[in-house]
Amino acid sequence: MAAGLVISAPASGVGKTTLTLALARAWRNRGLNVQCFKSGPDYIDPAFHAAATGRASVNVDSWAMDGAAIMHLVSRGVDADVVLAEGSMGLFDGVAARGVSGTGATADIAQMLGWPVVLVIDPSGQAQTAAAIAAGLRDYRAGVRIAGVVLNRVASPRHEDLVRRALSDAGIAVFGALPRHAEISLPKRHLGLVQAEEQAEIGKLIDEAARFVAEHVDLDAVLRSAAGWSPQPAANGLNVAPPGQRIALARDAAFSFVYPHMLEAWRAAGAEILPFSPLADEAPDASADVCWLPGGYPELHAGKIAAHARFRSGLRAFADTRPVHGECGGYMVLGAALTDADGVRHEMAGLLGLETSFAKRRMHLGYRLAELAAPMPGHRVGARLRGHEFHYSTILAQPDTPLAVVHDATGAVIAETGSRRGHATGTFFHLIAEDR
């Protein structure tokens, strides 16, 4: 029987990822089999989870996925000793309007699975108020149980004692307190964490985090607080069709944002994935019947992409006869041009008329529900696709026929409709699932 826990916090940036990685590696070092998940639409953290545990991690999302899909995904933890679900943002943070099975909040997953929550609390600039915050989270929603807290970035022994006393008076267990320790901070980028594969020292970083947390946190007490859990493999999986039988998938540092569950669903349906690297000036495999360009950081490599004639000409030749689809960064590369943060304009593939700029930064963030006005690879006209958009580019031109009518989580129509021209399609959102 697995032991299930959710790692959450009152807000973003408190230390959820670091604690999750440290606990996972520390327990793995003790010989336990650890499975991680990520609550919410984050495509970077699962790679860090895999580095810490040696097991693939996937996203679970209550706004975009129904209960059967979530249970199907978490059933991979049936053979684990410990299962950790890392939350996103604050414990109850989601969108205002309910989606398929919830608002996207971490609390939805905790309640659905019956797993208690370990809160990471950063008491910087406060003392007893940290206990008031923890107590408020404990009492906010029936069905969500707080197992206890781990204090992070504690300033001094006196500071720790004040916070511990207040939490004890509130009846909240403290599993440990971490003093400030900059060496285990993970580097940041404008879209969040730098990707795991970009860090040559990721193993050492996680090992150091595990050592540090094991020194300051009662690992046995945390493990005892977990809920016993025996998942039954769900019969119904994700409603995600592969875009083709043989899929040429752009995959390198510029094209790496793809949800792990998507690739698994494609393979489970019998599709073959053929990776290629635009940054190595590779073209999509000529034997593929569809090409998919995921998101990533094309703006950091725009000059190289523009200079790689073999990739661009090969992609254009592919699109003469077969579908090509781009998500977010991939969509930008399918466009006419991309202006980087320094204001330099780079020609892209030109399969679509889209022009974007990072010199004029504007954040686009949130869930998206798209009803297709035309087919895209793997999905018919009228399909309702759920996804998530997160980028800082500004649209300078989007002249092609819209691919879809796109709404945000409140139901408001947005301008990022995606585009279609010939065999090329693109969206700013990253696909998570299709409504059944």
Summary of the structure (lengths in Angstrom):
residues: 436
radius of gyration: 22.3
end to end distance: 31.4
largest distance: 69.4
contacts: 1605
relative contact order: 0.12
helix: 31%
strand: 28%
